Structure formats: structure tokens, C-alpha cells
Amino acid sequence: MTTLTGQQIADEHLDGWAYLLGGLQTRIRTPDFAAGLALVNAIGAEAERRDHHPDLDLRYTHVDVRLLSHDAGGVTDRDVRLARAISALAAEAGLSPARAGVSRLELALDSPDFAAVAPFWRAVLSMEHRGDEVRDPADALPTVWFQESGKDEPRQRWHPDVWVDPAQVQPRIEAALAAGGTLVSDAEAPRFRVLADSDGNRVCLCTWQGRD
């Protein structure tokens, strides 16, 4: 099973779905918990029929859905087909998928020697070590990514990477600036932009673009 690139996924024009950190995500707002539960049941039945299962998060006001093919390590045609099916189930219930407000949090640790510190974080977080990351097998906690940095002090050690749909980048930048932040760098755009709060704490807004 071949994984799809970010551009190939964008070319599928999956309305309401965002490609974030290796998976397809959407948020389907519901009028009440019962409507959300009914949608989850419908998605579950369709997933069983296809023998391909999404991650579902049922809340009082919405259902979050995340799709990826674990055996392939990313998004495949199988996920695209299931995303379309889930969108159809939502439409039948008078609901619609939305990408606005959907994001994925990754924690980045700047270290001059990530190989030395990664085993500690794998152990204390009870995660799996994969390349330059440690990941939660249950996908409940944010991934920790190790970024090589210099040794000069002072240096920042932790910063969050917030993965968003490309259409959400500019609104988030504008909101951050209005809240007293600064745009530190957009030299790596559209892959990521670096922002900082008034104390200098940094965060990266990341997208799939420019990575394929």
C-alpha cells in the first residue's frame, strides 16, 4: 500500500478534511451527545464493513476523526475512500466535516545530542522510539520530536510545533500578533513559521506544504 504525498491528498479535494502530521483529520460538530453517538455508531459500522478503522473522539459538541493506514505508515487511498464515506454519513445526518480549528500538537526538544536524551523521554513517557521521535503507541499524547541544536547558552530547549491546515496559518498568525506576539521568521514558509510570545517563548506553525 503506497502512501500519498501532501499534494496528492490536496488534489483529492476532501472538503472539511485536513492533512496533519501523517493523518487525515476532521471535526464534525453535533447538536447534542446523542447525535454524536449515532454518528460514531454509523462510522463504526462502515469501518467494520471496510475492515479499516479510524480513531474517533466523541465529545458533547463534536466528533473528531483521524485516519491513517498504520500498516503503511501514512495516508493511503484507503483512507481517502473512508474519508469520503464518513463525509457522506455526516451529510445524511445533516452534519458536515470541518477543518477550521483542527490542529495537531507535536513537542520539539532542541538538543545538541538527541540520541543521548531520547531514551530518557521514551522511558519516562512510556513511548516508542522511532527515528528522531518518540511516539505514543496509543496516539493519545503528543509526539516528541528531537531537533538538533547548538550548545551555546542561553538556548531554548522546548518549543511546540502546531500542525494546521495551510488555510489556517494566516488567521492564526494574525490572532497571535493581535495577542502581543511577534513573527520571528517565515524563511522556511510554507513548511513552518516561527512565532514568539512577549517573553520570547517560541512556537512553530507547521503545514504539509514543501515537505514532499
matplotlib code that plots the C-alpha trace (Angstrom):
import matplotlib.pyplot as plt

x = [0.0, 1.6, 1.3, 0.1, 2.0, 0.5, -0.1, -1.7, -4.1, -4.8, -5.6, -8.4, -10.3, -11.6, -13.9, -13.6, -10.6, -7.0, -3.8, -1.9, 1.3, 0.8, -3.0, -6.4, -8.4, -11.8, -14.2, -17.9, -20.0, -23.1, -26.2, -26.0, -24.3, -26.9, -26.3, -22.6, -23.1, -25.3, -22.7, -20.0, -22.1, -22.6, -18.9, -18.1, -20.4, -18.9, -15.4, -16.2, -17.6, -14.4, -12.1, -10.3, -10.8, -10.4, -9.6, -12.7, -13.1, -16.7, -17.4, -20.7, -20.4, -18.5, -16.8, -13.1, -12.0, -8.4, -7.5, -4.2, -3.1, -0.8, 0.5, 1.7, 2.8, 0.7, -2.4, -3.3, -6.2, -8.0, -8.1, -9.3, -12.1, -13.1, -13.0, -15.5, -17.7, -17.6, -18.4, -21.4, -22.6, -22.3, -24.3, -27.1, -27.3, -27.4, -23.9, -20.7, -16.9, -14.8, -11.1, -11.3, -9.9, -8.4, -4.8, -2.1, 0.4, 4.0, 6.6, 10.0, 13.1, 16.2, 19.2, 22.9, 22.8, 19.2, 20.5, 21.6, 18.4, 15.8, 15.9, 15.1, 12.0, 11.0, 11.2, 9.5, 6.7, 6.4, 6.6, 8.2, 11.4, 11.1, 14.0, 14.3, 10.9, 9.3, 5.6, 2.7, 1.6, -2.0, -1.7, -3.1, -0.1, 1.8, 4.8, 8.2, 10.5, 14.2, 15.7, 19.5, 20.7, 23.9, 25.4, 25.7, 23.8, 21.3, 19.3, 15.7, 15.1, 11.4, 9.0, 5.6, 5.0, 1.4, 0.3, -2.5, -4.2, -2.5, -5.7, -5.5, -1.9, -2.6, -5.6, -3.6, -0.7, -3.0, -4.6, -1.1, 0.1, -3.0, -2.4, 1.0, 3.2, 5.8, 6.6, 10.2, 10.8, 8.9, 12.1, 11.0, 7.4, 5.3, 6.8, 6.7, 6.7, 8.3, 6.4, 7.1, 5.1, 6.1, 8.5, 10.3, 8.9, 8.7, 6.2, 6.2, 3.1, 3.7, 2.0, 2.4, 3.4, 7.0, 7.8, 7.2]
y = [0.0, 3.3, 6.4, 9.6, 12.9, 16.1, 17.4, 14.2, 14.4, 18.1, 17.1, 14.8, 17.9, 16.3, 19.1, 19.6, 17.3, 18.5, 16.6, 16.9, 15.1, 12.0, 11.6, 13.0, 14.8, 16.5, 17.8, 17.1, 19.4, 17.8, 19.3, 17.0, 13.9, 11.5, 12.8, 12.4, 8.9, 7.9, 9.2, 7.3, 4.1, 4.7, 5.3, 2.2, 0.1, 1.4, 0.9, -2.7, -3.3, -1.9, -3.5, -0.2, 1.7, 5.4, 7.0, 8.6, 11.1, 11.6, 14.9, 16.6, 19.1, 17.2, 14.1, 14.2, 11.7, 10.8, 8.5, 6.8, 3.4, 2.2, -0.7, 1.7, 4.5, 7.3, 8.2, 5.9, 5.6, 3.5, 6.5, 8.8, 6.5, 6.1, 9.9, 10.3, 7.7, 9.4, 12.7, 11.1, 9.6, 13.1, 14.6, 12.0, 13.2, 16.8, 17.4, 18.4, 17.9, 21.0, 21.6, 25.0, 24.8, 21.3, 21.0, 18.6, 19.2, 18.0, 18.8, 19.7, 19.3, 21.2, 19.2, 19.0, 15.3, 13.9, 10.3, 10.7, 12.2, 10.3, 7.1, 9.1, 10.6, 7.3, 5.7, 8.5, 8.9, 5.2, 5.7, 4.1, 5.4, 5.8, 7.6, 11.1, 10.9, 9.1, 8.4, 7.2, 3.8, 4.7, 8.1, 9.9, 12.0, 14.4, 13.1, 14.3, 15.3, 15.9, 18.8, 19.2, 22.5, 24.1, 24.1, 27.8, 29.2, 30.6, 28.4, 27.3, 23.7, 23.1, 24.5, 23.3, 22.5, 23.2, 21.4, 23.1, 23.2, 25.7, 27.8, 28.2, 29.6, 33.3, 33.5, 32.0, 34.4, 37.4, 36.2, 35.7, 39.1, 40.7, 38.9, 40.5, 38.0, 38.5, 36.7, 35.7, 34.1, 32.9, 32.0, 28.3, 29.0, 27.3, 24.4, 26.3, 29.8, 30.7, 33.0, 34.1, 35.5, 38.7, 36.7, 35.2, 31.7, 30.3, 28.1, 26.8, 26.8, 23.8, 22.5, 19.6, 22.0, 22.0, 18.6, 16.2]
z = [0.0, -1.2, 1.0, -0.6, -0.6, 0.8, -2.7, -3.8, -0.8, -1.6, -5.2, -3.8, -2.6, 0.6, 1.8, 5.5, 6.0, 6.9, 6.4, 9.7, 10.8, 8.7, 9.0, 7.8, 10.4, 10.6, 13.3, 12.8, 15.1, 16.5, 18.1, 21.2, 22.5, 21.2, 17.6, 18.1, 19.4, 16.4, 14.0, 15.8, 15.5, 11.8, 11.2, 13.2, 11.1, 7.9, 9.3, 10.1, 6.6, 5.1, 7.7, 8.1, 11.4, 12.2, 15.6, 17.0, 19.8, 20.9, 22.8, 23.7, 20.9, 18.2, 16.9, 15.9, 13.3, 12.4, 9.5, 8.6, 7.5, 10.3, 8.2, 5.6, 7.9, 6.4, 4.4, 1.5, -1.0, 1.6, 3.9, 1.2, 0.4, 4.0, 4.5, 1.6, 3.2, 6.6, 4.9, 3.3, 6.6, 8.2, 5.4, 5.8, 9.4, 8.4, 9.6, 7.8, 8.4, 9.0, 9.1, 10.8, 14.3, 13.8, 14.7, 15.8, 18.6, 18.5, 21.1, 19.8, 22.0, 20.8, 21.7, 20.6, 21.1, 20.8, 20.7, 24.3, 25.6, 23.6, 25.6, 28.8, 27.2, 25.7, 29.2, 31.2, 28.8, 28.1, 24.3, 21.3, 19.8, 16.0, 14.3, 15.6, 17.5, 20.4, 19.8, 22.0, 20.6, 21.6, 19.8, 22.9, 23.8, 21.5, 19.6, 20.9, 18.0, 18.6, 16.7, 16.6, 18.0, 19.1, 22.6, 23.1, 26.1, 26.6, 24.2, 24.1, 24.8, 24.3, 21.8, 20.5, 16.8, 16.0, 12.7, 10.9, 7.6, 5.3, 5.1, 8.9, 9.1, 8.3, 10.6, 13.5, 12.8, 12.8, 16.1, 17.6, 16.6, 17.9, 21.2, 21.6, 19.8, 17.0, 13.8, 14.3, 10.9, 7.8, 6.0, 5.9, 4.8, 3.8, 5.8, 9.0, 10.5, 13.9, 16.3, 19.8, 22.7, 24.5, 26.7, 23.7, 24.0, 20.5, 18.6, 15.1, 12.9, 10.6, 7.4, 5.0, 2.2, 1.0, 2.6, -0.3]

ax = plt.figure().add_subplot(projection="3d")
ax.plot(x, y, z, "-o")
ax.set_aspect("equal")
plt.show()
